[in-house]
Amino acid sequence: MDYQTVLYEKHDRIAKVTLNRPRYKNAQSRLLLEEMDRAFIDANADDDVRVIILAGAGENFCSGHDLGTPEDKEDNKRRPFPKGVRGEYARSRQLFLDNTLRWRDLDKPTIAQVQGWCIFGGWMFAAAMDLVVAADDAKFLPSLLQYFSIPWDMPPRKAKEILFQSRFVDAEEAARLGFVNIVVPRAQLEDETMALANRIAESDRFTLRMLKWAINSAQDEMGYSNAIRNAHSHHMVLGLGGFMQAQMEGKGLPKRMPGVDQALKKIQKQPKASAD
């Protein structure tokens, strides 16, 4: 299948899906989300594939939701969702909630290969994968997202501290909190992720499937999927409040979400390390 916004490769028993909008830091357009879904379906159905890697082309894994690139605007004109709250809900649920829950439950082990920015929707992508390998320059920014797994991704008190401040989590902190499995030098990210995938691919495919289902089922017994679906309503209330305020003031979507601006300002205020 031909893709416009993702790359799909097979390396023996490993399938690799790469977000391929580096010009926009791999922002999540509707087409990218749809093509990701098709690529995951292809990899899941391929009996030769044991492990699936999700990566991002260029300097960054994913900068989050597409807030209005020309390609996405044109696509939305050709294929509009219904207007009003009903359409906004349908768009949010279909593209970001249902998709992400489905990717979490793919039959095969999945690995996020993360470098650079991993912001908002990028966090969702990484969180839906079974394992996360991060470059030492990776910076993660969570929020009240459509796929709100943060209370499960790290200790709740730490999640509150990070979310209340809207601050980035670097790769080492993310590993200490249990969100990231392995941190490696940026230059070694691709090789180390592929090496991990190949080690996992040595295991029996049916054993891998049963292990994944058992762990995901245990989470679901504790309320994981229902909690995420319920939190989507909180996301919609928060998002529609800001959207309606912008509409009343005659404004469109911002170029950057307020929480991202807040987090970036914190980074800019950090003192630079002096050279030895």
matplotlib code that plots the C-alpha trace (Angstrom):
import matplotlib.pyplot as plt

x = [0.0, 1.2, 1.4, 1.8, 2.5, 4.0, 6.7, 6.2, 9.2, 9.8, 13.1, 12.8, 10.4, 10.2, 7.7, 8.6, 6.0, 7.6, 5.7, 6.8, 5.9, 9.3, 8.6, 5.8, 7.7, 5.3, 2.2, -0.9, -3.0, -6.1, -4.4, -1.4, -3.7, -5.6, -2.4, -0.9, -4.0, -3.8, 0.0, -0.7, -3.5, -1.1, 1.6, -0.8, -2.2, 1.3, 2.1, 5.8, 5.9, 6.6, 7.2, 6.1, 8.2, 6.7, 9.2, 9.3, 11.3, 13.6, 14.7, 11.5, 9.2, 5.9, 4.9, 1.3, -2.0, -2.0, -3.4, -3.7, -1.1, -2.1, -2.4, -4.7, -6.9, -7.4, -8.2, -10.7, -12.4, -12.7, -13.9, -15.5, -16.9, -20.3, -20.4, -20.8, -20.2, -21.4, -18.8, -16.0, -16.8, -17.0, -13.6, -11.9, -13.3, -12.7, -9.3, -7.7, -9.6, -10.8, -7.6, -5.3, -7.2, -7.1, -3.3, -2.8, -4.5, -2.6, -1.8, 1.9, 4.5, 5.0, 7.9, 7.9, 11.3, 11.3, 13.7, 13.3, 9.9, 7.1, 4.3, 0.6, -0.6, 3.0, 2.7, -0.5, 1.3, 4.1, 1.8, -0.2, 2.9, 4.0, 7.6, 9.3, 13.0, 14.0, 17.0, 18.8, 17.5, 13.8, 11.4, 7.9, 4.9, 1.7, -1.7, -5.4, -5.5, -8.1, -6.1, -5.5, -3.2, -1.0, -2.3, -1.3, 2.0, 3.5, 2.7, -0.5, 1.1, 4.0, 1.5, -0.3, 2.9, 3.9, 0.4, -0.3, 2.8, 2.6, 6.3, 8.5, 9.7, 13.2, 14.2, 16.0, 13.1, 10.6, 12.6, 12.7, 9.0, 8.4, 7.1, 10.3, 12.0, 15.5, 17.4, 20.2, 22.4, 20.7, 23.1, 22.3, 18.5, 17.7, 20.2, 19.2, 15.5, 16.0, 18.2, 15.5, 12.8, 15.0, 15.5, 11.7, 11.1, 13.1, 10.3, 7.4, 4.7, 1.8, 3.6, 4.1, 0.4, -0.8, 1.6, 0.4, -3.2, -2.8, -1.1, -3.6, -6.5, -5.1, -5.0, -8.5, -9.7, -8.4, -10.4, -7.8, -9.8, -13.0, -11.0, -9.5, -12.9, -14.4, -11.5, -12.2, -15.3, -13.2, -10.9, -13.8, -15.2, -11.8, -11.2, -14.6, -14.4, -11.3, -12.7, -16.0, -14.2, -12.0, -15.1, -16.8, -13.7, -13.5, -10.3, -9.3, -7.2, -4.0, -0.7, 0.4, -1.6, -1.3, 0.2, 2.9, 3.8, 3.9, 6.3, 8.6, 8.9, 10.1, 12.8, 13.9, 14.2, 16.5, 20.1, 22.5, 25.3, 28.7, 31.3, 34.3]
y = [0.0, 3.5, 6.0, 9.8, 10.6, 7.4, 5.0, 1.2, -1.1, -4.7, -5.9, -9.6, -10.2, -6.5, -4.0, -0.4, 2.4, 5.9, 9.1, 11.0, 14.7, 16.0, 19.4, 19.8, 17.8, 14.9, 16.7, 14.4, 15.3, 13.3, 11.6, 10.6, 9.1, 7.1, 5.9, 4.9, 2.8, 1.1, 0.4, -1.1, -3.3, -4.5, -5.3, -7.0, -9.2, -10.2, -13.6, -13.0, -9.9, -10.5, -6.9, -3.4, -0.3, 3.2, 5.9, 9.5, 10.9, 13.8, 15.5, 14.9, 12.0, 13.9, 17.5, 16.6, 17.4, 19.2, 22.7, 23.8, 22.9, 23.7, 20.0, 19.2, 22.3, 21.2, 17.7, 18.9, 20.9, 17.9, 15.6, 17.7, 16.3, 17.6, 21.1, 22.0, 19.9, 16.7, 16.9, 17.9, 15.0, 12.6, 13.8, 13.6, 10.2, 8.6, 9.9, 10.1, 7.9, 4.8, 4.7, 4.8, 2.2, -0.1, 0.4, -0.4, -3.8, -4.8, -8.6, -8.0, -6.3, -2.6, -0.3, 3.5, 4.9, 8.5, 11.4, 15.1, 16.5, 14.1, 16.6, 16.0, 13.7, 12.4, 11.3, 9.4, 7.6, 6.5, 5.6, 3.3, 1.2, -1.6, -0.3, 3.0, 3.4, 7.1, 9.0, 11.0, 14.2, 13.2, 15.6, 14.4, 16.7, 15.1, 16.8, 16.1, 14.3, 12.2, 9.1, 10.0, 7.3, 9.4, 8.2, 4.7, 5.7, 7.1, 7.5, 9.6, 12.2, 12.7, 12.9, 15.7, 17.6, 17.5, 18.3, 21.1, 22.9, 21.8, 21.0, 18.7, 15.4, 14.5, 11.0, 10.1, 11.3, 9.5, 6.3, 6.8, 7.2, 4.0, 5.6, 4.9, 1.5, 2.3, 5.6, 5.5, 8.1, 9.7, 8.3, 4.8, 5.1, 3.3, 0.5, -0.1, -0.1, -2.6, -4.8, -4.9, -5.7, -8.6, -10.0, -9.9, -11.5, -14.6, -15.5, -17.7, -15.5, -17.2, -16.7, -13.0, -12.6, -14.3, -12.3, -9.1, -10.0, -11.1, -7.8, -5.6, -7.6, -7.2, -3.4, -3.5, -5.3, -2.4, 0.0, 1.1, 1.3, 2.6, 5.3, 6.5, 6.6, 8.5, 10.9, 11.7, 13.6, 15.7, 16.4, 17.5, 19.8, 21.5, 21.7, 22.9, 25.6, 27.0, 26.4, 28.2, 31.2, 31.5, 31.3, 34.1, 36.3, 35.6, 33.6, 30.3, 27.6, 28.8, 28.0, 26.4, 25.2, 27.2, 24.3, 23.9, 27.6, 27.4, 24.4, 25.9, 29.1, 27.0, 25.4, 28.9, 30.1, 27.2, 28.4, 27.1, 24.9, 26.6, 25.1, 23.4]
z = [0.0, -0.8, 2.1, 2.0, 5.6, 7.0, 6.0, 6.3, 6.3, 7.1, 8.6, 8.7, 11.7, 12.6, 11.0, 11.3, 11.0, 10.8, 11.0, 8.0, 8.3, 9.6, 8.1, 10.8, 13.5, 12.6, 13.7, 13.7, 10.7, 10.0, 7.1, 9.2, 11.8, 9.2, 7.5, 10.8, 11.5, 8.2, 8.6, 12.1, 10.6, 7.9, 10.4, 12.8, 10.0, 8.6, 10.2, 9.6, 11.8, 15.5, 16.7, 15.5, 16.0, 15.8, 15.0, 13.8, 10.9, 11.4, 14.6, 16.6, 17.3, 17.3, 18.2, 18.9, 17.2, 13.8, 14.6, 11.0, 8.5, 4.9, 4.0, 6.9, 6.4, 2.8, 3.8, 6.4, 3.7, 1.4, 4.2, 6.9, 10.1, 11.1, 12.5, 16.1, 19.3, 17.7, 15.0, 17.3, 19.6, 16.6, 15.3, 18.7, 19.5, 16.1, 15.4, 18.8, 21.4, 19.4, 17.3, 20.3, 22.3, 19.3, 18.9, 22.5, 22.0, 18.8, 19.0, 18.7, 21.0, 20.0, 20.7, 20.5, 19.3, 20.6, 20.0, 20.4, 21.1, 22.3, 23.0, 23.9, 21.1, 20.8, 24.4, 23.5, 20.6, 22.9, 25.8, 23.5, 22.7, 25.0, 25.4, 25.0, 24.0, 24.3, 23.1, 25.7, 24.1, 24.3, 26.0, 26.9, 27.6, 28.9, 29.3, 29.7, 26.4, 24.5, 25.5, 29.2, 30.4, 32.5, 35.9, 34.7, 33.1, 36.4, 40.1, 40.4, 42.7, 40.3, 37.4, 39.3, 39.9, 36.3, 34.9, 37.4, 36.2, 32.5, 32.4, 30.2, 31.5, 30.1, 29.1, 32.4, 34.6, 32.4, 32.9, 36.7, 36.7, 34.6, 31.4, 29.5, 29.4, 28.1, 27.5, 24.9, 23.2, 20.3, 17.8, 19.0, 19.2, 16.0, 16.5, 20.1, 19.4, 16.6, 18.8, 21.5, 18.9, 17.5, 21.0, 21.6, 18.2, 19.3, 21.6, 20.5, 18.8, 20.6, 24.0, 23.2, 22.3, 25.5, 27.7, 26.2, 26.5, 30.1, 31.1, 29.2, 30.7, 34.2, 33.6, 32.3, 35.3, 37.3, 35.0, 32.5, 29.3, 31.0, 32.8, 29.6, 27.9, 30.8, 30.9, 27.2, 28.4, 30.7, 27.7, 25.6, 28.3, 28.7, 24.9, 24.0, 26.6, 25.0, 21.5, 22.2, 23.8, 20.7, 18.5, 20.5, 20.1, 16.4, 16.7, 15.1, 16.7, 18.2, 16.5, 19.8, 22.7, 25.9, 27.9, 25.4, 25.5, 29.3, 29.2, 26.6, 28.7, 31.6, 29.5, 28.2, 31.8, 32.8, 33.4, 30.7, 31.9, 31.8, 29.6, 31.3]

ax = plt.figure().add_subplot(projection="3d")
ax.plot(x, y, z, "-o")
ax.set_aspect("equal")
plt.show()
